[in-house]
Amino acid sequence: MDNIIRKIEELRLELNKLSVCRCLTDPELIKASQKLDRALNDYDKFLKENM
């Protein structure tokens, strides 16, 4: 579980960095946002399956 949380934090930081210098419709920013969304969905699924 620590790996999932660490990955989410890395993706969140990457997204924050990109959002400072790029337009919200920039393809790279959108891709980073989608990667974070997938990681958060995986984490949510993991929590639901292990409760």
C-alpha positions as a Markdown table, in Angstrom:
| # | Residue | x | y | z |
|---|---|---|---|---|
| 1 | Met | 0.0 | 0.0 | 0.0 |
| 2 | Asp | 2.9 | 2.4 | 0.7 |
| 3 | Asn | 3.9 | 2.0 | -3.0 |
| 4 | Ile | 0.5 | 3.2 | -4.2 |
| 5 | Ile | 0.5 | 6.2 | -1.8 |
| 6 | Arg | 4.0 | 7.1 | -2.9 |
| 7 | Lys | 3.1 | 6.8 | -6.6 |
| 8 | Ile | 0.0 | 9.0 | -6.0 |
| 9 | Glu | 2.2 | 11.7 | -4.3 |
| 10 | Glu | 4.7 | 11.6 | -7.2 |
| 11 | Leu | 2.0 | 12.0 | -9.8 |
| 12 | Arg | 0.3 | 14.8 | -7.8 |
| 13 | Leu | 3.6 | 16.7 | -7.6 |
| 14 | Glu | 4.2 | 16.2 | -11.3 |
| 15 | Leu | 0.7 | 17.5 | -12.1 |
| 16 | Asn | 1.2 | 20.6 | -9.8 |
| 17 | Lys | 4.6 | 21.4 | -11.5 |
| 18 | Leu | 3.0 | 21.2 | -14.9 |
| 19 | Ser | 0.0 | 23.3 | -14.0 |
| 20 | Val | 2.3 | 26.2 | -13.1 |
| 21 | Cys | 3.8 | 26.5 | -16.6 |
| 22 | Arg | 1.2 | 25.0 | -18.9 |
| 23 | Cys | -2.4 | 25.8 | -20.0 |
| 24 | Leu | -5.1 | 23.6 | -18.5 |
| 25 | Thr | -5.8 | 22.2 | -22.0 |
| 26 | Asp | -2.2 | 21.3 | -22.7 |
| 27 | Pro | -2.0 | 17.6 | -23.8 |
| 28 | Glu | 0.9 | 16.9 | -21.4 |
| 29 | Leu | -1.1 | 18.3 | -18.4 |
| 30 | Ile | -4.2 | 16.3 | -19.4 |
| 31 | Lys | -2.1 | 13.2 | -19.6 |
| 32 | Ala | -0.6 | 13.8 | -16.2 |
| 33 | Ser | -4.1 | 14.4 | -14.8 |
| 34 | Gln | -5.3 | 11.1 | -16.3 |
| 35 | Lys | -2.4 | 9.2 | -14.8 |
| 36 | Leu | -3.2 | 10.6 | -11.4 |
| 37 | Asp | -6.9 | 9.8 | -11.8 |
| 38 | Arg | -6.0 | 6.1 | -12.7 |
| 39 | Ala | -3.7 | 5.8 | -9.6 |
| 40 | Leu | -6.4 | 7.3 | -7.3 |
| 41 | Asn | -9.0 | 4.9 | -8.8 |
| 42 | Asp | -6.6 | 2.0 | -8.2 |
| 43 | Tyr | -6.1 | 3.1 | -4.6 |
| 44 | Asp | -9.9 | 3.4 | -4.1 |
| 45 | Lys | -10.4 | -0.1 | -5.5 |
| 46 | Phe | -7.6 | -1.5 | -3.3 |
| 47 | Leu | -9.2 | 0.0 | -0.2 |
| 48 | Lys | -12.7 | -1.3 | -1.1 |
| 49 | Glu | -11.3 | -4.8 | -1.7 |
| 50 | Asn | -9.3 | -5.0 | 1.5 |
| 51 | Met | -11.8 | -3.7 | 4.0 |
